[in-house]
Amino acid sequence: MDTLIKILVVEDEMIIGAKISMQLTSLGYEVTGILPRGEEAILHVQQNKPDIILLDINLKGKIDGIETARQIQLQNNIPVIYLTANSDEATFNRAKPTKPAAFISKPFKQLDLQRAIELTISRMAEQENGSQPPENPGDTEQPFILSDRIFVRHKEKMVKIMLSDILYMEADRNYSRIFTTTKEYVLSITLKTIEERLPVKLFQRIHRSYIINIMHVDEVAESHAIIAQKPIPLGIGMKEQLMQRLQTL
């Protein structure tokens, strides 16, 4: 099943935090919390594991946003987008060692927020796969594939699908269809392009038009495999290859 991308907002001006939360919700993201202090954010991350953190640099309290990010990164690999009204060189140099995914200068528009988040997602995929991010991530519908999940645009929202939940993928000319147990997603990208980025330990092409998740195979017949009661055709020679893969599970 798909899930909304989870974002933690750390902002000590609660009116601003609430506004950001409304913007994120309207964009189709899930806000796991709006917190005013870095200490609270560190505890929250351990319990809720957000996908992305929006973090005000100039937090009040014992630790500021940069120190908050540093402490979170000691145990978690969660990308941070800094929110700041102070973009001077000294602040930027202090923040650089925490390797932020992006900076957003206050005041900002909802479009700035959306672009920063989508750029962050594309960089997450770039870091894991060694691929280059798109020049305009907000304008593309290509999926961002990580080692355990895929981010896709669905009904004008970016959603997260765990790779383990994907049953199979089907080519439809220059489009691809991804099927999970509950939903179908249509992407404007070829199946070949997706295949190049998928982890081979989970997926196998068994036909020119189909890639399957081998963990969901229920039955293998002479001419097809069964996944969730759906017969998927086997190409020439594919039965033997699939059986070899299944025997290694």
N, C-alpha and C positions, 0 to 999 in steps of 0.2 A: 504494500500500500504506500501511497505517497504521504508525506507530512510537510507542513509548512516549515520554511527555514526559520530557525529560532534565533532571535536577536535580543541581547541584553543591553539595556540603556542605562548608562551610569552618568548622571547629570544632577548636580546639586541645586539647580534652579528647577523646582518641581513643575512650574508652569511650562517651562521649555521642555522638560522631560515628557510631560503629558502631551504636548503638541507633537513631539517626535514620535511618541507611541501611536498617536492617531494617524500620522502620516504612514508609518510602517504598516499598520493594520490595513489601511486603505490600499497599500501596495501588495497586500497578500502575505505579509510576514507575520510570524507569531512573536509577540514580545513576552519574554520570560520574566521580566521585571523592570521596574524603574527605580534605581537606587541612587541615593545622594552621596554615599561614602565609599571610598575604595575598600575599606575593611569588609563592608557588607558584600561588595562585589566579589571579593576573593572567596568568601564562603558560598555565595550563590552559585558561582561557577562549578564548585565541587559537587553541588547537589543537582544542578540542572543542565549542565553541559550545553550551553548555547553554541550555535554554529559560528556566530560573529558577535563581537562586542563593540558597541558604540560608546566611546569613552571620552568624557570631557577632561581635558588636560588640567584645567585649573580647579580641581576639586578642593573643597574646604575639608578640614579634618587633619588627621595625623599624616596621611600620605596623599600625594597628588595623583593625577591620572597616570603619569609616566611611571611612577614607582608602583602603582597598582598593576599596570601592565607587566612590569618586570616580574613582580611576584607571581602573577597568574601564569606567566610563561615558564616559570620554573617547573611546573607540573602539567601544563596543558598547552597543546598546540592549537590555540584558537586565534584566528586573525582579529586584529584590533584596528578599528577606524577611529582616529582621534577627531574630536570636536574641539575647536579652539577659536577664541576671539583674539588670541595673541599669536600672531604668526611671525614673530621676530626670529632672527637667526639663532640666538642663544637657545630659545625653546626648541626650535627645529633640531639643533645639534644634540640637545639632551634626549630628544625623542628617538633619534635615528637608531641607537643601539637596540631598541625594542622592535625594530623592523616593522613599523606599522604598515598595514595594507593600503591606507589612504589617510589624507587629512581633509577635513571639511571645515572651512572657515565660516564662523558665524557673522552675520545671519546667513542662512542658506535656504534654498528652495527645495521642494519635494523632489524635483528632478535631479538636483545635486545628490541627494540622499540615495535615490534609486541607482544612479550611475555609479556611485562609489561602492554600493553593495554588490552590484553585478560585476564590476571590475574586480572586487575582492574575490568573488566566487571563481572568476576566470583565472585569477592568479593562484588560487588554491589548486586548481587543476594543473596549471602550468608547473607548479613546484613539484607535484607528485609525478607528472608524466613527462616533464621536460619539454612540453610543447609551448608554442608561443601563444599568448592571449590574443584575441581578436582586437583589431584596431578600434572598433566601436562595439563593445560588448552589449550595450543597451539596445543596439539595433539588430542583433543576431538572434536566431532561434536555435543555434547549435547547442547541444548538451555539453555540460562540463562534467567529465568523468573522473572520479577519484577512485581510490583503491577499494572503497566499500560502498560508495553511493554515487548517484548521478543527479545533477541538477538540470531540470528541463523547464521550458516555458510552457505552461498549460493554462489556457483561458486567460492570457495576458498576465499571469502570475508565475513567478519562479517557484517551483516546488522541488522537494528532495525525495528521491526514490532510492531505497536501499537496493543494491545490486542483487542481494539474496532474494528479494521479493519479485524480481523480474522472471517471468516464465519463459517468454521467447520474444523474438523480434522478427518482423516481416518486412521485406522490401516492397515498396509500392512506387515503382518508377523512380523519381528523384526524391521521394519521401520514404520515411521509415515509420513503422508502427511498433510501439512497445506495449506489450501486454503483461499486466500483473494479475494477481488473483481477483482484483476488484475493478481495474480501470484499463482503458486503452489511451495511448498518447500518440498523436501524429506529429512528427518532426520533419521540418524541411531540410533534411540532410540524408545522404545516401547511406544504405546499410554498410557499404564498404568503408565509409569514413568512420562510422561508429565502431565497426569491427577492429579497426586499427588501434583503437584506444581501450578496448575491453581487456580485462585480466583473463588470460587464457586458462587459468585454473578453474574458472567458473563457466565459461562460455565456449561453444563450438558451433561453427557453421556446418550444417548437415545437408544443406541444399542451397542453390544459388539465391533463393529468396528467403531463407530462414537461418537465424542463429538462435540456438537454444541455451538455456541454463541447464547444464547436465544434472544439477542437484534436484531438478523437478521432473526428471524422466520417470514415468510410471511403468512403461512397457516399450519394448522394441520389437517390431514385427519385421517382415521381410522388406516392406516398401515404405514403412513409416514408423515414427516414434509417437508415443502417446504422452501428452502433458496436460494435466487437468482435463482429461476426457477429450482433448483436442488432438486429432491425428495430424502430425507434422510430416510432410513427405521427406524421404531420404534420397539424396542424390546417389549416383553410381559410385559404389565403393565406400559410401559413408557409413553403412551399417557396421562394417568391420572396425572402422576407426572409432565409431561411437562406443561399440562394445568394449574396445580396448580401454577407452577412457573410463567407462563405468566400472571396469574391473579394478581400477586403481583407487577408487574412492574408499 
